[in-house]
Amino acid sequence: SLMIASVPNIIGWLVISFAK
């Protein structure tokens, strides 16, 4: 993901990654 600059966004990105 290109928008993982903010901490909450990184957490959300990790959740999406593990959800796949």
PDB file of N, CA, C and O in Angstrom:
ATOM      1  N   SER A   1       0.851  -1.198   0.000  1.00  0.00           N
ATOM      2  CA  SER A   1       0.000   0.000   0.000  1.00  0.00           C
ATOM      3  C   SER A   1       0.886   1.247   0.000  1.00  0.00           C
ATOM      4  O   SER A   1       1.950   1.261   0.618  1.00  0.00           O
ATOM      5  N   LEU A   2       0.444   2.275  -0.686  1.00  0.00           N
ATOM      6  CA  LEU A   2       1.243   3.497  -0.785  1.00  0.00           C
ATOM      7  C   LEU A   2       0.967   4.453   0.365  1.00  0.00           C
ATOM      8  O   LEU A   2       1.773   5.337   0.653  1.00  0.00           O
ATOM      9  N   MET A   3      -0.183   4.273   1.027  1.00  0.00           N
ATOM     10  CA  MET A   3      -0.540   5.212   2.096  1.00  0.00           C
ATOM     11  C   MET A   3      -0.436   4.528   3.455  1.00  0.00           C
ATOM     12  O   MET A   3      -1.445   4.226   4.092  1.00  0.00           O
ATOM     13  N   ILE A   4       0.814   4.286   3.890  1.00  0.00           N
ATOM     14  CA  ILE A   4       1.025   3.683   5.206  1.00  0.00           C
ATOM     15  C   ILE A   4       1.930   4.594   6.019  1.00  0.00           C
ATOM     16  O   ILE A   4       2.721   4.132   6.842  1.00  0.00           O
ATOM     17  N   ALA A   5       1.804   5.900   5.780  1.00  0.00           N
ATOM     18  CA  ALA A   5       2.669   6.869   6.443  1.00  0.00           C
ATOM     19  C   ALA A   5       2.241   7.105   7.889  1.00  0.00           C
ATOM     20  O   ALA A   5       3.072   7.427   8.738  1.00  0.00           O
ATOM     21  N   SER A   6       0.950   6.946   8.171  1.00  0.00           N
ATOM     22  CA  SER A   6       0.459   7.183   9.525  1.00  0.00           C
ATOM     23  C   SER A   6       0.294   5.863  10.268  1.00  0.00           C
ATOM     24  O   SER A   6      -0.024   4.837   9.667  1.00  0.00           O
ATOM     25  N   VAL A   7       0.512   5.900  11.572  1.00  0.00           N
ATOM     26  CA  VAL A   7       0.463   4.683  12.386  1.00  0.00           C
ATOM     27  C   VAL A   7      -0.879   3.956  12.284  1.00  0.00           C
ATOM     28  O   VAL A   7      -0.882   2.748  12.046  1.00  0.00           O
ATOM     29  N   PRO A   8      -2.025   4.636  12.452  1.00  0.00           N
ATOM     30  CA  PRO A   8      -3.321   3.950  12.334  1.00  0.00           C
ATOM     31  C   PRO A   8      -3.487   3.296  10.965  1.00  0.00           C
ATOM     32  O   PRO A   8      -4.090   2.230  10.850  1.00  0.00           O
ATOM     33  N   ASN A   9      -2.955   3.934   9.939  1.00  0.00           N
ATOM     34  CA  ASN A   9      -3.076   3.402   8.589  1.00  0.00           C
ATOM     35  C   ASN A   9      -2.233   2.148   8.441  1.00  0.00           C
ATOM     36  O   ASN A   9      -2.637   1.201   7.767  1.00  0.00           O
ATOM     37  N   ILE A  10      -1.048   2.137   9.076  1.00  0.00           N
ATOM     38  CA  ILE A  10      -0.192   0.950   9.049  1.00  0.00           C
ATOM     39  C   ILE A  10      -0.908  -0.223   9.709  1.00  0.00           C
ATOM     40  O   ILE A  10      -0.865  -1.346   9.206  1.00  0.00           O
ATOM     41  N   ILE A  11      -1.563   0.038  10.832  1.00  0.00           N
ATOM     42  CA  ILE A  11      -2.309  -1.015  11.533  1.00  0.00           C
ATOM     43  C   ILE A  11      -3.410  -1.561  10.637  1.00  0.00           C
ATOM     44  O   ILE A  11      -3.606  -2.774  10.549  1.00  0.00           O
ATOM     45  N   GLY A  12      -4.118  -0.672   9.982  1.00  0.00           N
ATOM     46  CA  GLY A  12      -5.187  -1.076   9.071  1.00  0.00           C
ATOM     47  C   GLY A  12      -4.642  -1.883   7.910  1.00  0.00           C
ATOM     48  O   GLY A  12      -5.255  -2.860   7.479  1.00  0.00           O
ATOM     49  N   TRP A  13      -3.464  -1.463   7.394  1.00  0.00           N
ATOM     50  CA  TRP A  13      -2.830  -2.170   6.286  1.00  0.00           C
ATOM     51  C   TRP A  13      -2.418  -3.576   6.708  1.00  0.00           C
ATOM     52  O   TRP A  13      -2.556  -4.529   5.941  1.00  0.00           O
ATOM     53  N   LEU A  14      -1.911  -3.698   7.933  1.00  0.00           N
ATOM     54  CA  LEU A  14      -1.524  -5.014   8.438  1.00  0.00           C
ATOM     55  C   LEU A  14      -2.735  -5.921   8.566  1.00  0.00           C
ATOM     56  O   LEU A  14      -2.665  -7.098   8.213  1.00  0.00           O
ATOM     57  N   VAL A  15      -3.840  -5.393   9.064  1.00  0.00           N
ATOM     58  CA  VAL A  15      -5.067  -6.174   9.207  1.00  0.00           C
ATOM     59  C   VAL A  15      -5.532  -6.687   7.849  1.00  0.00           C
ATOM     60  O   VAL A  15      -5.908  -7.850   7.704  1.00  0.00           O
ATOM     61  N   ILE A  16      -5.500  -5.793   6.851  1.00  0.00           N
ATOM     62  CA  ILE A  16      -5.912  -6.182   5.496  1.00  0.00           C
ATOM     63  C   ILE A  16      -4.978  -7.247   4.943  1.00  0.00           C
ATOM     64  O   ILE A  16      -5.418  -8.189   4.284  1.00  0.00           O
ATOM     65  N   SER A  17      -3.682  -7.093   5.216  1.00  0.00           N
ATOM     66  CA  SER A  17      -2.698  -8.043   4.701  1.00  0.00           C
ATOM     67  C   SER A  17      -2.926  -9.433   5.289  1.00  0.00           C
ATOM     68  O   SER A  17      -2.871 -10.433   4.574  1.00  0.00           O
ATOM     69  N   PHE A  18      -3.182  -9.488   6.603  1.00  0.00           N
ATOM     70  CA  PHE A  18      -3.409 -10.784   7.241  1.00  0.00           C
ATOM     71  C   PHE A  18      -4.769 -11.362   6.866  1.00  0.00           C
ATOM     72  O   PHE A  18      -4.970 -12.576   6.906  1.00  0.00           O
ATOM     73  N   ALA A  19      -5.698 -10.486   6.503  1.00  0.00           N
ATOM     74  CA  ALA A  19      -7.046 -10.948   6.165  1.00  0.00           C
ATOM     75  C   ALA A  19      -7.063 -11.658   4.809  1.00  0.00           C
ATOM     76  O   ALA A  19      -7.963 -12.452   4.533  1.00  0.00           O
ATOM     77  N   LYS A  20      -6.073 -11.373   3.968  1.00  0.00           N
ATOM     78  CA  LYS A  20      -6.048 -11.991   2.632  1.00  0.00           C
ATOM     79  C   LYS A  20      -5.694 -13.474   2.732  1.00  0.00           C
ATOM     80  O   LYS A  20      -5.624 -14.163   1.715  1.00  0.00           O
TER      81      LYS A  20
END
